[in-house]
Amino acid sequence: MSKILFFGTPEYVIPILEKLKSASHTIVAVVTQPDKPVGRKQTLTPSPVKQWAQSHGIRVLASEKSDEEFVSNIKHLASNIDIGILAAYGNIIPQEVLDLSPVGMLNLHPSLLPKYRGTSPVQAAIVAGDRQTGATIIRMDEKHDHGPIIAQFTEDIKTDDTTETLRARLFQKGAEVLAEVLPAYLEGRVELREQDHKKAVFVRLVKKEHAFIPPHYLAAALEGKEVNKQWPIPFIKDFTIHPTPITIHNFIRALDPWPLAWTEIKISGTSKRLKIIKAHLESPITRLVLDEVQLEGKSPVSWKQFKNGYPELKF
């Protein structure tokens, strides 16, 4: 079986490492993000991929950026690897690293490329109200999520999916597909397919400010009403949605577990930030119902508890 250099960082890509290892592939080393400060005490914490690698006695490389020392360390491994595999790594890979293996480097991307190229494809699919998404394995080239397709599969989006639940299924299934196609790819038995670049949709990294729901949009949705405006979604290029109970519910699910959708409310005339942790839709008149919220500086509570505690709140 093959010897692999793996690039990845978050916990949800660990199923790929587990599957490759169980299929008798050798993980020569992992490349991941450096240790980051976590929590209120800002404790320096290794990435989940680094923790997994250390628990299995696998070498770890980390770099804030693709500097010369980092590239040099990768080059020293080149003679001992067959292929590089990337999944949610978080940094740009230099072309000289992509070129180290004669068969290139593969990327497992959680969307049906060329749709949702970029760093927030799962969030984008939920916000857009797509009923189906999937994942794509590509051979990486010099452009972001641009390379030819090796394999692709679809996955239905459930009405209660959040980014966390949908992403977990995509990477779990993606691990299976990758392990299945990898031997054939290495033997040159896979026909690569160019993406239709004219159909590319681009997404960018979600930031906290992108999770804001205008208060009057949320107030209308809670009454089962819609707002006759177009709402630009900042992390999807050239994309807007019509604010309705359904689309706002999609937005809330897409921003779960991070950064969580939020809005601004007024309590006794003072503006406060309110995070929306959970919500659902109610019939027969489709309206949005909040389940759990968190006022800035406070602990999460049910929406009923919150209204009882702040009867003077206004959107």
BAMI-35582 format. One record per residue (C-alpha): x, y, z; residue in three letters; residue number from 1. Coordinates in pm, 1 decimal. Layout:
SITE, X, Y, Z, ALA, NUM .
...
This chain:
SITE, 0.0, 0.0, 0.0, MET, 1 .
SITE, 96.8, 364.3, -34.5, SER, 2 .
SITE, 304.0, 593.9, 184.1, LYS, 3 .
SITE, 115.2, 917.1, 249.4, ILE, 4 .
SITE, 195.4, 1270.1, 360.3, LEU, 5 .
SITE, -128.2, 1408.1, 507.1, PHE, 6 .
SITE, -219.8, 1776.9, 531.1, PHE, 7 .
SITE, -509.0, 1857.4, 767.7, GLY, 8 .
SITE, -604.1, 2024.9, 1094.0, THR, 9 .
SITE, -955.8, 1987.6, 1244.7, PRO, 10 .
SITE, -1116.0, 1692.5, 1418.9, GLU, 11 .
SITE, -1365.6, 1619.6, 1141.7, TYR, 12 .
SITE, -1088.6, 1504.5, 903.2, VAL, 13 .
SITE, -960.3, 1236.9, 1142.0, ILE, 14 .
SITE, -1191.7, 971.4, 985.4, PRO, 15 .
SITE, -973.6, 1002.0, 673.7, ILE, 16 .
SITE, -659.5, 920.3, 870.9, LEU, 17 .
SITE, -834.1, 633.3, 1048.5, GLU, 18 .
SITE, -964.0, 486.8, 723.6, LYS, 19 .
SITE, -632.2, 515.0, 540.7, LEU, 20 .
SITE, -451.2, 354.8, 832.2, LYS, 21 .
SITE, -704.2, 70.5, 857.6, SER, 22 .
SITE, -665.3, 11.5, 482.3, ALA, 23 .
SITE, -293.5, -54.9, 546.2, SER, 24 .
SITE, -166.0, 272.5, 400.0, HIS, 25 .
SITE, 127.2, 426.0, 587.5, THR, 26 .
SITE, 93.7, 782.5, 716.0, ILE, 27 .
SITE, 456.7, 892.1, 698.0, VAL, 28 .
SITE, 388.2, 1234.7, 849.9, ALA, 29 .
SITE, 111.6, 1489.9, 897.7, VAL, 30 .
SITE, 131.4, 1861.0, 823.9, VAL, 31 .
SITE, -101.6, 2069.7, 1037.0, THR, 32 .
SITE, -159.6, 2414.9, 1181.0, GLN, 33 .
SITE, 60.3, 2523.8, 1474.3, PRO, 34 .
SITE, -63.6, 2498.2, 1833.2, ASP, 35 .
SITE, -326.3, 2765.3, 1905.0, LYS, 36 .
SITE, -442.2, 2934.7, 2227.4, PRO, 37 .
SITE, -781.2, 2792.0, 2327.9, VAL, 38 .
SITE, -1043.6, 2890.6, 2585.6, GLY, 39 .
SITE, -1061.3, 3170.8, 2835.0, ARG, 40 .
SITE, -718.2, 3086.0, 2971.0, LYS, 41 .
SITE, -579.5, 3080.6, 2614.0, GLN, 42 .
SITE, -404.1, 2750.6, 2675.0, THR, 43 .
SITE, -172.7, 2659.2, 2387.4, LEU, 44 .
SITE, -335.9, 2350.6, 2234.5, THR, 45 .
SITE, -228.4, 2123.6, 1946.6, PRO, 46 .
SITE, -468.0, 2065.6, 1658.2, SER, 47 .
SITE, -681.8, 1748.2, 1665.6, PRO, 48 .
SITE, -479.0, 1608.8, 1373.8, VAL, 49 .
SITE, -154.0, 1670.2, 1562.2, LYS, 50 .
SITE, -296.0, 1499.2, 1870.4, GLN, 51 .
SITE, -402.5, 1200.4, 1659.2, TRP, 52 .
SITE, -60.3, 1177.0, 1495.5, ALA, 53 .
SITE, 122.9, 1195.5, 1826.6, GLN, 54 .
SITE, -97.0, 921.9, 1973.7, SER, 55 .
SITE, 3.0, 698.6, 1681.0, HIS, 56 .
SITE, 373.2, 785.9, 1686.2, GLY, 57 .
SITE, 357.4, 972.0, 1354.2, ILE, 58 .
SITE, 583.1, 1265.3, 1273.7, ARG, 59 .
SITE, 421.6, 1611.0, 1280.8, VAL, 60 .
SITE, 518.9, 1920.6, 1081.4, LEU, 61 .
SITE, 359.0, 2258.7, 1143.7, ALA, 62 .
SITE, 411.4, 2605.4, 1004.9, SER, 63 .
SITE, 242.2, 2943.4, 1033.5, GLU, 64 .
SITE, 311.5, 2992.8, 665.1, LYS, 65 .
SITE, 482.9, 2817.9, 378.4, SER, 66 .
SITE, 831.2, 2944.9, 459.6, ASP, 67 .
SITE, 1162.9, 2808.0, 331.4, GLU, 68 .
SITE, 1227.6, 2591.8, 636.8, GLU, 69 .
SITE, 882.2, 2437.2, 609.2, PHE, 70 .
SITE, 929.2, 2359.1, 239.2, VAL, 71 .
SITE, 1273.8, 2217.5, 308.9, SER, 72 .
SITE, 1133.2, 1980.4, 572.5, ASN, 73 .
SITE, 869.2, 1860.0, 326.1, ILE, 74 .
SITE, 1131.6, 1803.8, 56.1, LYS, 75 .
SITE, 1332.3, 1583.6, 291.1, HIS, 76 .
SITE, 1031.1, 1353.2, 312.0, LEU, 77 .
SITE, 970.8, 1343.1, -62.4, ALA, 78 .
SITE, 1172.8, 1029.6, -132.5, SER, 79 .
SITE, 974.8, 840.9, 131.8, ASN, 80 .
SITE, 621.4, 922.6, 18.3, ILE, 81 .
SITE, 404.0, 815.2, -272.8, ASP, 82 .
SITE, 139.0, 1085.0, -252.7, ILE, 83 .
SITE, 14.7, 1382.6, -53.3, GLY, 84 .
SITE, -347.1, 1406.4, 63.2, ILE, 85 .
SITE, -507.2, 1726.8, 188.8, LEU, 86 .
SITE, -832.6, 1784.8, 378.3, ALA, 87 .
SITE, -911.8, 2112.3, 557.2, ALA, 88 .
SITE, -548.3, 2203.7, 615.3, TYR, 89 .
SITE, -592.9, 2580.6, 631.5, GLY, 90 .
SITE, -283.8, 2707.4, 449.5, ASN, 91 .
SITE, -182.8, 2750.8, 85.8, ILE, 92 .
SITE, 41.7, 2471.9, -44.2, ILE, 93 .
SITE, 337.6, 2602.7, -250.0, PRO, 94 .
SITE, 363.4, 2472.9, -606.1, GLN, 95 .
SITE, 704.8, 2321.6, -534.8, GLU, 96 .
SITE, 541.0, 2102.1, -270.7, VAL, 97 .
SITE, 256.5, 2006.2, -505.3, LEU, 98 .
SITE, 516.5, 1896.9, -759.2, ASP, 99 .
SITE, 712.4, 1669.2, -524.2, LEU, 100 .
SITE, 509.6, 1358.6, -608.7, SER, 101 .
SITE, 485.8, 1241.3, -972.3, PRO, 102 .
SITE, 119.6, 1156.8, -913.3, VAL, 103 .
SITE, 45.2, 1494.0, -754.9, GLY, 104 .
SITE, -144.6, 1576.5, -438.5, MET, 105 .
SITE, -512.6, 1498.7, -375.5, LEU, 106 .
SITE, -766.2, 1718.4, -198.4, ASN, 107 .
SITE, -1094.8, 1602.4, -45.2, LEU, 108 .
SITE, -1325.7, 1903.6, -71.7, HIS, 109 .
SITE, -1676.4, 1897.0, 85.2, PRO, 110 .
SITE, -1881.0, 2024.2, -209.8, SER, 111 .
SITE, -1980.2, 1925.4, -560.6, LEU, 112 .
SITE, -1705.4, 2116.5, -737.4, LEU, 113 .
SITE, -1696.5, 2352.4, -917.6, PRO, 114 .
SITE, -1977.2, 2469.4, -687.8, LYS, 115 .
SITE, -1855.0, 2630.7, -366.2, TYR, 116 .
SITE, -1483.7, 2659.1, -422.1, ARG, 117 .
SITE, -1321.5, 2802.4, -112.8, GLY, 118 .
SITE, -1318.7, 2771.0, 263.3, THR, 119 .
SITE, -1688.8, 2753.1, 364.9, SER, 120 .
SITE, -1859.5, 2512.7, 123.1, PRO, 121 .
SITE, -2076.4, 2330.0, 377.0, VAL, 122 .
SITE, -2209.2, 2654.9, 524.5, GLN, 123 .
SITE, -2280.4, 2782.4, 173.8, ALA, 124 .
SITE, -2480.8, 2474.4, 73.0, ALA, 125 .
SITE, -2705.1, 2502.2, 381.5, ILE, 126 .
SITE, -2754.6, 2879.5, 350.0, VAL, 127 .
SITE, -2841.4, 2844.0, -18.0, ALA, 128 .
SITE, -3116.0, 2595.8, 67.7, GLY, 129 .
SITE, -2960.8, 2320.7, -142.9, ASP, 130 .
SITE, -3129.8, 1984.9, -100.2, ARG, 131 .
SITE, -2817.5, 1797.8, -196.9, GLN, 132 .
SITE, -2444.9, 1850.3, -171.6, THR, 133 .
SITE, -2149.9, 1611.8, -173.2, GLY, 134 .
SITE, -1774.0, 1594.0, -179.9, ALA, 135 .
SITE, -1511.2, 1589.5, -452.7, THR, 136 .
SITE, -1163.1, 1441.8, -466.0, ILE, 137 .
SITE, -941.6, 1641.0, -701.3, ILE, 138 .
SITE, -581.1, 1642.8, -808.1, ARG, 139 .
SITE, -459.4, 1979.2, -684.1, MET, 140 .
SITE, -314.4, 2240.5, -917.5, ASP, 141 .
SITE, -188.2, 2595.1, -866.3, GLU, 142 .
SITE, -541.1, 2739.0, -830.5, LYS, 143 .
SITE, -775.3, 2700.7, -533.4, HIS, 144 .
SITE, -1008.8, 2396.1, -568.6, ASP, 145 .
SITE, -950.9, 2410.0, -944.0, HIS, 146 .
SITE, -788.1, 2078.1, -1033.1, GLY, 147 .
SITE, -935.5, 1784.8, -1225.1, PRO, 148 .
SITE, -1188.7, 1555.5, -1058.5, ILE, 149 .
SITE, -1089.5, 1204.4, -955.1, ILE, 150 .
SITE, -1410.3, 1105.6, -773.8, ALA, 151 .
SITE, -1731.1, 1270.7, -656.6, GLN, 152 .
SITE, -2034.3, 1163.5, -452.2, PHE, 153 .
SITE, -2361.8, 1321.7, -342.4, THR, 154 .
SITE, -2518.5, 1354.0, 1.2, GLU, 155 .
SITE, -2870.0, 1471.0, 88.2, ASP, 156 .
SITE, -2900.5, 1771.4, 318.3, ILE, 157 .
SITE, -3147.0, 1699.2, 599.2, LYS, 158 .
SITE, -3388.3, 1968.3, 715.1, THR, 159 .
SITE, -3229.2, 1967.9, 1060.8, ASP, 160 .
SITE, -2866.3, 1948.1, 945.5, ASP, 161 .
SITE, -2617.1, 2195.5, 1083.0, THR, 162 .
SITE, -2272.4, 2254.4, 938.7, THR, 163 .
SITE, -2137.8, 2024.1, 1208.7, GLU, 164 .
SITE, -2364.4, 1727.6, 1132.0, THR, 165 .
SITE, -2348.1, 1757.8, 753.7, LEU, 166 .
SITE, -1972.4, 1809.6, 746.5, ARG, 167 .
SITE, -1919.0, 1503.2, 966.6, ALA, 168 .
SITE, -2114.4, 1283.2, 722.2, ARG, 169 .
SITE, -1929.7, 1425.5, 421.6, LEU, 170 .
SITE, -1586.2, 1353.7, 563.1, PHE, 171 .
SITE, -1686.9, 1012.2, 695.3, GLN, 172 .
SITE, -1817.4, 907.5, 355.1, LYS, 173 .
SITE, -1531.6, 1090.6, 185.1, GLY, 174 .
SITE, -1283.4, 880.2, 378.4, ALA, 175 .
SITE, -1447.1, 564.9, 243.0, GLU, 176 .
SITE, -1446.6, 689.9, -115.9, VAL, 177 .
SITE, -1086.1, 810.1, -94.2, LEU, 178 .
SITE, -961.8, 476.7, 41.4, ALA, 179 .
SITE, -1152.1, 296.4, -234.0, GLU, 180 .
SITE, -1024.0, 506.5, -525.4, VAL, 181 .
SITE, -665.6, 562.8, -408.3, LEU, 182 .
SITE, -513.7, 228.9, -524.9, PRO, 183 .
SITE, -664.8, 265.8, -872.6, ALA, 184 .
SITE, -544.7, 626.2, -893.1, TYR, 185 .
SITE, -189.5, 533.4, -798.5, LEU, 186 .
SITE, -191.8, 263.5, -1064.9, GLU, 187 .
SITE, -306.4, 511.7, -1331.0, GLY, 188 .
SITE, -647.1, 346.8, -1374.7, ARG, 189 .
SITE, -858.8, 654.4, -1295.8, VAL, 190 .
SITE, -969.1, 889.9, -1572.3, GLU, 191 .
SITE, -951.5, 1248.9, -1453.1, LEU, 192 .
SITE, -1232.6, 1488.4, -1547.5, ARG, 193 .
SITE, -1187.3, 1862.2, -1587.4, GLU, 194 .
SITE, -1420.6, 2083.6, -1387.9, GLN, 195 .
SITE, -1661.8, 2308.3, -1574.2, ASP, 196 .
SITE, -1488.5, 2627.4, -1465.2, HIS, 197 .
SITE, -1765.7, 2848.4, -1604.5, LYS, 198 .
SITE, -1997.9, 2713.1, -1335.2, LYS, 199 .
SITE, -1766.2, 2789.9, -1044.1, ALA, 200 .
SITE, -1921.0, 2947.5, -733.5, VAL, 201 .
SITE, -1677.1, 3098.9, -484.6, PHE, 202 .
SITE, -1702.6, 3111.6, -106.0, VAL, 203 .
SITE, -1471.6, 3259.5, 153.7, ARG, 204 .
SITE, -1391.1, 3205.5, 518.8, LEU, 205 .
SITE, -1684.3, 3275.0, 750.8, VAL, 206 .
SITE, -1613.6, 3548.5, 1005.3, LYS, 207 .
SITE, -1808.2, 3645.0, 1316.0, LYS, 208 .
SITE, -1950.0, 3954.5, 1150.6, GLU, 209 .
SITE, -2089.8, 3742.5, 867.1, HIS, 210 .
SITE, -2324.0, 3569.1, 1113.9, ALA, 211 .
SITE, -2532.9, 3881.4, 1178.7, PHE, 212 .
SITE, -2908.6, 3865.1, 1117.5, ILE, 213 .
SITE, -3069.0, 4210.3, 1085.6, PRO, 214 .
SITE, -3317.9, 4238.4, 1376.0, PRO, 215 .
SITE, -3619.0, 4321.0, 1157.8, HIS, 216 .
SITE, -3552.1, 4011.9, 944.4, TYR, 217 .
SITE, -3555.3, 3793.7, 1255.3, LEU, 218 .
SITE, -3862.1, 3965.6, 1403.2, ALA, 219 .
SITE, -4056.3, 3906.7, 1080.6, ALA, 220 .
SITE, -3952.6, 3539.2, 1066.5, ALA, 221 .
SITE, -4073.9, 3487.4, 1425.4, LEU, 222 .
SITE, -4415.2, 3611.0, 1309.6, GLU, 223 .
SITE, -4415.5, 3385.3, 1005.8, GLY, 224 .
SITE, -4358.1, 3675.9, 768.1, LYS, 225 .
SITE, -4101.5, 3753.0, 503.1, GLU, 226 .
SITE, -3922.7, 4074.8, 415.5, VAL, 227 .
SITE, -3936.7, 4198.8, 58.1, ASN, 228 .
SITE, -3564.0, 4260.6, 25.6, LYS, 229 .
SITE, -3256.9, 4078.7, -97.8, GLN, 230 .
SITE, -3010.3, 3988.1, 176.4, TRP, 231 .
SITE, -2646.5, 3957.4, 58.5, PRO, 232 .
SITE, -2463.5, 3663.4, 213.7, ILE, 233 .
SITE, -2107.8, 3794.6, 260.3, PRO, 234 .
SITE, -1925.8, 3460.4, 248.7, PHE, 235 .
SITE, -2078.6, 3355.9, -86.6, ILE, 236 .
SITE, -1970.6, 3566.2, -382.5, LYS, 237 .
SITE, -2251.5, 3750.8, -563.7, ASP, 238 .
SITE, -2525.4, 3568.1, -372.7, PHE, 239 .
SITE, -2838.0, 3692.4, -196.7, THR, 240 .
SITE, -3136.8, 3531.3, -26.3, ILE, 241 .
SITE, -3491.2, 3649.7, 33.2, HIS, 242 .
SITE, -3543.3, 3680.2, 413.8, PRO, 243 .
SITE, -3816.6, 3431.8, 508.4, THR, 244 .
SITE, -3862.0, 3200.2, 808.4, PRO, 245 .
SITE, -3714.2, 2915.8, 601.0, ILE, 246 .
SITE, -3407.6, 3101.2, 472.6, THR, 247 .
SITE, -3329.2, 3246.4, 814.1, ILE, 248 .
SITE, -3359.0, 2899.5, 966.5, HIS, 249 .
SITE, -3113.1, 2779.0, 701.1, ASN, 250 .
SITE, -2879.2, 3062.5, 796.1, PHE, 251 .
SITE, -2893.5, 2971.8, 1166.1, ILE, 252 .
SITE, -2817.7, 2604.8, 1090.3, ARG, 253 .
SITE, -2530.0, 2698.0, 861.2, ALA, 254 .
SITE, -2357.2, 2903.6, 1131.1, LEU, 255 .
SITE, -2379.4, 2619.7, 1385.4, ASP, 256 .
SITE, -2142.7, 2532.1, 1557.0, PRO, 257 .
SITE, -1936.0, 2844.7, 1475.6, TRP, 258 .
SITE, -1960.9, 3139.2, 1497.7, PRO, 259 .
SITE, -2336.6, 3100.0, 1569.0, LEU, 260 .
SITE, -2587.8, 3338.6, 1416.4, ALA, 261 .
SITE, -2649.1, 3655.0, 1613.8, TRP, 262 .
SITE, -2861.2, 3965.7, 1612.9, THR, 263 .
SITE, -2898.6, 4286.8, 1810.9, GLU, 264 .
SITE, -3179.2, 4347.9, 2056.6, ILE, 265 .
SITE, -3265.9, 4636.2, 2285.2, LYS, 266 .
SITE, -3317.3, 4587.8, 2656.8, ILE, 267 .
SITE, -3435.3, 4900.0, 2840.8, SER, 268 .
SITE, -3307.8, 5103.3, 2545.1, GLY, 269 .
SITE, -2959.4, 4948.0, 2547.5, THR, 270 .
SITE, -2838.6, 4747.4, 2245.2, SER, 271 .
SITE, -2715.0, 4396.8, 2324.9, LYS, 272 .
SITE, -2581.8, 4113.7, 2110.9, ARG, 273 .
SITE, -2789.7, 3795.7, 2118.7, LEU, 274 .
SITE, -2657.3, 3464.1, 1987.3, LYS, 275 .
SITE, -2907.6, 3219.6, 1842.3, ILE, 276 .
SITE, -2795.6, 2871.2, 1936.8, ILE, 277 .
SITE, -3092.5, 2661.1, 1824.7, LYS, 278 .
SITE, -3415.6, 2723.3, 1635.8, ALA, 279 .
SITE, -3678.9, 2530.3, 1441.3, HIS, 280 .
SITE, -3966.7, 2588.0, 1202.2, LEU, 281 .
SITE, -4328.1, 2551.7, 1311.3, GLU, 282 .
SITE, -4635.6, 2478.2, 1098.8, SER, 283 .
SITE, -4907.3, 2511.1, 966.7, PRO, 284 .
SITE, -4810.6, 2876.0, 921.3, ILE, 285 .
SITE, -4437.0, 2847.1, 863.6, THR, 286 .
SITE, -4272.0, 3057.5, 1127.5, ARG, 287 .
SITE, -3936.2, 3053.8, 1298.5, LEU, 288 .
SITE, -3922.5, 2948.5, 1663.4, VAL, 289 .
SITE, -3615.6, 3013.7, 1875.8, LEU, 290 .
SITE, -3517.8, 2734.4, 2113.1, ASP, 291 .
SITE, -3195.2, 2846.3, 2280.4, GLU, 292 .
SITE, -3020.8, 3184.7, 2292.7, VAL, 293 .
SITE, -2731.9, 3351.9, 2469.1, GLN, 294 .
SITE, -2708.7, 3717.9, 2564.0, LEU, 295 .
SITE, -2357.4, 3863.0, 2555.8, GLU, 296 .
SITE, -2183.3, 3798.9, 2886.5, GLY, 297 .
SITE, -2449.0, 3549.8, 2999.4, LYS, 298 .
SITE, -2502.6, 3174.6, 2988.8, SER, 299 .
SITE, -2722.8, 3004.7, 2727.2, PRO, 300 .
SITE, -3092.1, 2976.4, 2819.7, VAL, 301 .
SITE, -3413.9, 2871.5, 2651.8, SER, 302 .
SITE, -3597.8, 3135.8, 2453.1, TRP, 303 .
SITE, -3889.2, 3108.9, 2698.3, LYS, 304 .
SITE, -3658.5, 3172.7, 2993.7, GLN, 305 .
SITE, -3500.3, 3463.5, 2812.6, PHE, 306 .
SITE, -3833.3, 3632.3, 2734.3, LYS, 307 .
SITE, -3947.0, 3584.4, 3091.3, ASN, 308 .
SITE, -3624.8, 3736.3, 3219.3, GLY, 309 .
SITE, -3630.2, 4032.6, 2978.9, TYR, 310 .
SITE, -3995.5, 4111.3, 2902.7, PRO, 311 .
SITE, -3893.7, 4457.3, 2780.9, GLU, 312 .
SITE, -3674.2, 4327.5, 2495.5, LEU, 313 .
SITE, -3723.9, 4473.3, 2149.4, LYS, 314 .
SITE, -3579.8, 4388.8, 1808.1, PHE, 315 .
